[in-house]
């Protein structure tokens, strides 16, 4: 079976299970009214209106009833009714939500209804042949959901379920989710004292604690060094800008809902920036440019502010203020393909340094209503495709899925437990160069419009950090770990020697800490292990007499009689080379 056919089949299975769940709820609680029940990623849901308030204890009852329905192998049968007749039919049944949906359809619509056993639903389909084809499912949780997503409408009760083609796939997904729960960056962020978000400062605004800020420093230092090596210049821009800037860029026209309310400064409206690009363009416009100046590669770790509803905020993954690792490439048409190839190579190299090696590209092409000449679009799309092919990474085409202002490549990376995350974007822009009147003087002495490419590599430092925490389960490689080595003494007699070891570690440039308290060494090891420190050094009487150390590694492995100079040399090399695995 092809991937496309499998995807279609799984979608039908998930949609069919939504109907089966609705049937089960109707049989358990007669009189329920139905909202909608679509297939979604990894499963399905259905919205219900009934007096009974669902609890987690209800889910096994519904699953048991669903199993009975599946055993009956009820056929899914489609029938069609004229719109007026369908309205009467659902109105007589008291299904006000279905009536509302039908009323939104054109007068000449033909309405499709699907039946399985005694259950029927307003539905476009398609479905599997019969309920006996459905096996791998699990109901997961209950949530509230406003009808049609509006707070002005009634609050319905939504039940979510998982569904896969086979029980083995469902089991694998459940195990992945169990592992994901252990790695939740919100839990580990607190345990490792990395960051916090509180109501005093405001939801969606991140406070980086010393441990988290140290990791951020290492990320930024590496990021900046690689950009300088890659021929980039760094720029810095303000957090706010005049309204006129955002009118020229178009943000006030099409992005205003995501921008915070303006502030009045000297009688002029200013907005907190949601993006960095207009500022970079203004730097370009600060003087005349020649083809000899191009290409320009400008990058910034720029903090931006975007309004997100409280209900979608999620730890570091969805915030209101974040630092975008932004870059803009400005080049001539002749330089475009080489720049595209280089920026993709550059991005892949960064990702591999952080330990992400499974990477897939998604290329989105020209949609209807796009701005810019079709020939320029084709040149840009061809250059993106050439870059992907040169790097030999898998690519999936998204025909017509580009933004109105230019084609793009999105890179999605898989983490250590197989989850895919959309990260890097390489986006052509034929809109802003026109809006700002960007020009350069060509070799012919004439004015020309440059190409501009937006590139967000890690996306945002906040979201990337959340993914990094979960990817490593908090067990950061040595070069990123906020504390790289911790020294523990067994008794007071070794305190002096322990201090000598700490001094030598710090002198060598390693981030070292100590626990010289009167607790037992086992208690110290347990506490330090909770902090997921890469190397614990234990010194007792034998180590002091031999001038050596005992190493305790993550995973409870111990290495005895290690020469301290040898350890320092290995640890420095491990950190300097940004190795992802221990030297021991």
SVG drawing of the C-alpha trace seen along z (x, -y; Angstrom):
<svg xmlns="http://www.w3.org/2000/svg" viewBox="-40 -65 89 74">
<polyline fill="none" stroke="black" stroke-width="0.4" points="0.0,0.0 1.4,-3.4 1.9,-6.1 -0.9,-8.1 -3.4,-5.2 -2.4,-4.3 -3.0,-7.9 -6.4,-7.9 -7.3,-4.6 -6.2,-5.8 -8.1,-9.0 -11.3,-7.0 -10.7,-4.8 -10.4,-7.8 -13.4,-9.5 -15.4,-6.2 -14.4,-5.8 -15.7,-9.3 -19.1,-8.1 -18.8,-4.9 -17.9,-6.9 -20.9,-9.2 -23.1,-6.1 -21.8,-4.7 -22.4,-8.0 -26.0,-8.1 -26.7,-4.6 -25.3,-5.3 -26.8,-8.8 -30.0,-9.1 -31.0,-12.6 -27.4,-13.8 -27.1,-16.4 -24.2,-16.2 -21.7,-18.9 -19.0,-17.8 -16.7,-14.8 -13.7,-15.0 -10.5,-13.0 -7.4,-14.8 -3.7,-14.0 -3.3,-10.6 -7.0,-10.2 -10.4,-11.9 -12.8,-13.8 -16.5,-14.5 -18.3,-17.4 -21.4,-16.6 -24.2,-18.7 -25.8,-16.8 -26.5,-17.4 -24.3,-14.6 -20.8,-15.9 -18.2,-13.4 -15.5,-12.2 -12.4,-10.1 -14.3,-7.1 -16.8,-7.4 -14.1,-6.7 -13.8,-2.9 -17.6,-2.6 -17.7,-4.3 -14.8,-2.1 -16.6,1.0 -19.7,-0.1 -17.6,-0.9 -16.1,2.6 -19.6,4.0 -20.5,1.9 -17.3,2.9 -18.2,6.5 -21.5,6.0 -19.7,5.1 -22.3,2.4 -22.1,1.1 -21.5,-2.6 -24.2,-3.6 -24.5,-6.9 -27.7,-8.6 -28.4,-12.1 -31.2,-14.5 -32.1,-17.9 -31.1,-20.8 -34.7,-21.6 -35.5,-18.0 -32.3,-17.6 -33.2,-20.7 -36.6,-19.3 -35.1,-15.9 -32.6,-17.2 -34.9,-19.8 -37.5,-17.1 -34.7,-15.2 -33.8,-18.3 -30.3,-18.4 -29.9,-22.2 -26.1,-22.1 -26.6,-20.0 -29.4,-22.4 -27.0,-25.4 -24.4,-23.6 -26.9,-22.9 -28.1,-26.5 -24.6,-27.7 -24.6,-25.6 -25.9,-27.0 -29.6,-26.6 -29.0,-24.1 -26.8,-21.8 -27.3,-18.1 -26.8,-16.9 -25.1,-13.6 -26.0,-11.5 -24.1,-8.3 -25.8,-5.5 -24.2,-2.7 -26.7,-0.5 -29.2,-2.8 -26.8,-5.8 -26.9,-8.5 -24.9,-11.7 -24.6,-14.6 -21.4,-13.8 -19.4,-14.2 -17.6,-11.0 -15.8,-8.8 -15.8,-5.9 -14.6,-2.3 -16.8,0.4 -18.1,1.5 -17.3,1.1 -15.6,4.5 -12.6,2.9 -11.8,0.8 -9.6,2.1 -6.8,-0.1 -8.2,-3.0 -8.2,-4.4 -10.1,-7.3 -7.7,-9.7 -9.3,-12.7 -12.1,-15.2 -12.1,-18.9 -14.5,-21.8 -14.9,-23.3 -17.0,-26.3 -19.3,-25.5 -17.6,-26.6 -14.7,-28.0 -16.6,-31.2 -16.9,-32.2 -20.3,-33.6 -21.6,-30.1 -22.4,-27.2 -19.6,-25.2 -19.8,-21.6 -18.0,-18.6 -15.3,-17.1 -13.9,-13.6 -10.6,-12.8 -9.5,-9.5 -6.4,-7.9 -6.6,-5.7 -4.1,-3.8 -4.3,-1.2 -2.9,1.6 -2.8,2.3 1.0,2.4 1.1,-1.2 -1.2,-2.3 1.0,-0.7 4.1,-2.3 2.4,-5.7 1.2,-5.2 4.8,-4.2 6.1,-7.3 3.6,-9.5 4.6,-7.9 8.2,-8.7 7.3,-12.2 5.5,-12.8 8.8,-11.8 10.6,-14.3 8.1,-17.2 10.2,-20.3 7.9,-22.0 8.6,-19.3 12.3,-19.1 12.6,-22.9 11.5,-23.1 13.6,-20.1 16.7,-21.4 16.0,-25.1 16.2,-26.2 13.4,-28.8 10.0,-29.8 6.8,-31.6 4.6,-33.3 1.5,-35.4 3.4,-38.3 5.4,-38.9 2.7,-37.6 1.7,-34.4 3.9,-33.5 6.8,-35.6 9.9,-33.5 12.3,-34.1 15.6,-32.4 17.2,-31.2 21.0,-30.9 21.2,-27.3 18.9,-27.9 20.7,-31.2 24.0,-29.4 22.8,-26.9 21.3,-29.7 24.7,-31.5 26.4,-28.3 23.8,-28.1 24.1,-31.8 27.9,-31.7 28.0,-28.7 25.3,-30.3 27.2,-33.6 30.6,-31.9 29.1,-29.8 27.4,-32.8 30.7,-34.7 32.4,-31.7 29.5,-31.5 30.0,-35.0 27.2,-36.6 27.2,-40.0 25.2,-40.4 22.8,-43.3 20.7,-44.5 17.4,-46.3 15.0,-48.0 12.0,-46.3 9.5,-48.9 8.9,-50.9 6.6,-53.6 3.3,-52.6 4.3,-53.9 7.0,-51.2 4.4,-48.5 2.1,-50.1 4.7,-50.0 5.7,-46.4 2.0,-45.4 1.9,-44.0 -0.8,-46.4 -2.8,-45.3 -2.6,-41.5 -0.9,-40.8 -2.4,-43.3 -4.4,-40.7 -1.1,-39.2 0.4,-42.6 0.1,-44.3 -1.8,-47.5 0.2,-50.6 1.9,-52.9 1.8,-56.7 5.3,-58.3 5.4,-62.1 1.9,-61.8 3.0,-59.1 1.9,-55.4 4.6,-52.8 4.2,-49.0 6.2,-46.3 7.8,-44.4 6.3,-41.0 9.1,-40.4 12.6,-41.8 12.5,-42.0 11.4,-45.6 14.3,-46.8 16.8,-44.8 15.3,-46.4 15.7,-49.9 19.4,-49.1 19.7,-48.1 17.9,-51.4 20.3,-53.5 22.6,-53.9 22.9,-53.1 23.8,-49.6 25.7,-48.2 25.8,-44.6 29.3,-44.6 27.9,-44.8 25.8,-41.7 25.1,-39.2 24.4,-40.5 23.9,-38.0 22.5,-39.7 21.5,-37.8 20.0,-38.8 18.9,-37.2 16.0,-39.6 13.3,-39.4 9.8,-39.8 6.3,-40.0 3.2,-38.3 -0.2,-38.0 -1.3,-34.4 -4.5,-33.6 -4.1,-32.3 -5.6,-28.9 -2.8,-28.1 0.2,-29.1 2.3,-26.0 5.5,-26.2 8.4,-27.3 6.6,-26.0 4.1,-28.7 4.9,-32.1 4.2,-35.8 7.8,-37.1 10.6,-35.2 14.0,-35.6 14.0,-34.7 17.3,-33.6 16.5,-35.5 18.5,-36.2 17.9,-37.9 19.8,-37.2 19.8,-39.9 21.2,-39.0 21.1,-39.4 19.1,-36.9 22.4,-35.4 23.5,-34.7 20.1,-33.3 20.7,-29.6 24.2,-29.6 22.8,-31.5 19.9,-29.0 22.2,-26.0 24.5,-27.6 21.8,-28.5 20.4,-25.0 23.8,-23.5 24.5,-25.9 21.2,-25.0 21.7,-21.3 25.2,-21.6 23.8,-23.5 21.1,-20.9 23.6,-18.0 25.8,-19.7 22.8,-19.7 22.2,-16.0 19.3,-16.1 20.1,-13.9 16.7,-12.9 15.6,-15.9 13.0,-16.2 12.2,-19.2 8.8,-20.4 8.7,-22.7 5.7,-25.0 5.0,-26.4 3.1,-29.3 -0.5,-29.7 -3.3,-31.5 -3.3,-35.2 0.5,-35.4 2.4,-38.6 5.5,-38.7 6.2,-37.6 5.6,-33.9 9.1,-33.7 10.7,-34.9 8.6,-32.4 9.8,-29.6 13.5,-30.6 13.1,-30.7 11.3,-27.3 13.9,-25.8 16.7,-27.1 15.1,-25.6 14.6,-22.3 18.2,-22.3 19.5,-23.0 17.5,-20.1 18.7,-17.7 22.3,-18.8 22.1,-17.9 20.3,-14.6 17.6,-15.1 14.0,-13.8 11.6,-16.4 7.8,-16.5 6.1,-19.0 3.3,-21.2 1.9,-22.4 0.2,-25.8 1.0,-25.8 3.4,-28.8 2.8,-32.1 1.4,-34.8 4.8,-36.6 7.1,-33.7 8.0,-30.0 9.6,-28.4 11.3,-25.3 10.4,-24.1 12.8,-21.7 11.2,-19.3 13.5,-17.4 12.9,-14.2 13.8,-14.1 15.2,-11.1 11.8,-9.6 10.6,-10.0 8.5,-13.1 8.7,-15.5 9.1,-19.2 8.8,-22.0 11.9,-24.2 13.9,-26.0 12.2,-28.1 13.8,-29.4 11.3,-31.8 11.6,-33.9 9.9,-37.3 8.7,-39.2 6.5,-41.5 8.5,-43.5 11.3,-44.5 8.5,-46.0 6.7,-47.7 10.0,-49.3 11.3,-50.0 14.6,-48.1 17.1,-48.6 20.7,-48.0 22.7,-49.3 23.6,-46.6 26.7,-46.2 24.7,-47.8 24.3,-51.0 20.6,-50.5 18.5,-50.0 17.3,-46.5 15.2,-44.8 17.1,-42.4 15.9,-39.0 15.3,-38.7 15.3,-35.4 14.0,-35.2 15.7,-32.4 14.7,-31.4 17.1,-28.6 16.3,-27.4 12.9,-29.2 13.0,-30.8 15.4,-30.2 12.5,-29.5 10.8,-26.8 14.1,-25.3 15.2,-25.1 12.0,-23.3 12.6,-20.8 16.2,-20.4 15.3,-19.7 12.9,-16.9 15.3,-15.6 18.0,-15.0 15.5,-14.3 17.5,-17.0 20.8,-15.0 22.6,-17.7 25.9,-16.9 28.9,-18.2 29.3,-21.4 25.7,-22.5 25.4,-21.3 25.2,-24.3 27.3,-22.4 29.7,-20.0 31.4,-18.5 30.5,-18.3 32.9,-17.2 31.7,-15.2 33.8,-14.3 33.1,-11.2 34.3,-12.7 35.6,-15.9 39.1,-14.5 39.0,-14.9 37.6,-18.5 41.0,-20.1 41.7,-17.6 38.2,-18.2 38.9,-22.0 42.2,-21.4 40.3,-19.3 37.6,-22.0 40.3,-24.7 42.1,-22.7 38.8,-22.0 37.9,-25.7 41.3,-26.8 41.0,-24.5 37.8,-26.3 35.3,-23.6 32.1,-24.6 32.6,-22.9 30.5,-22.9 30.8,-20.9 28.9,-19.4 31.1,-19.3 28.2,-19.0 28.0,-16.5 25.4,-14.4 26.4,-10.8 28.0,-10.4 25.1,-8.3 22.7,-11.2 25.0,-13.6 25.1,-11.3 21.3,-11.0 20.8,-14.8 23.4,-15.4 22.0,-12.7 18.6,-14.5 20.4,-17.5 21.6,-15.3 25.2,-16.5 27.4,-14.7 30.4,-14.0 30.4,-13.5 33.9,-13.3 34.0,-11.4 37.0,-11.8 37.7,-9.7 40.7,-8.5 42.0,-6.2 41.6,-9.0 43.4,-11.5 46.3,-9.2 46.7,-8.3 46.1,-11.8 43.3,-10.4 39.6,-10.6 36.6,-8.3 34.2,-9.2 30.4,-8.6 28.7,-8.9 25.1,-9.3 23.5,-5.9 25.3,-4.9 28.5,-3.8 31.6,-4.3 35.3,-4.6 37.8,-4.2 41.4,-5.5 41.2,-8.1 44.1,-10.5 42.8,-14.0 45.0,-15.5 43.8,-12.9 40.2,-13.6 40.6,-17.3 42.2,-16.8 39.4,-14.5 36.6,-16.7 38.0,-19.8 38.2,-18.0 34.7,-16.6 33.4,-20.1 35.5,-21.9 34.4,-19.5 30.8,-19.6 30.7,-15.8 27.3,-14.3 28.5,-11.3 30.8,-10.9 34.5,-10.3 34.2,-7.5"/>
</svg>
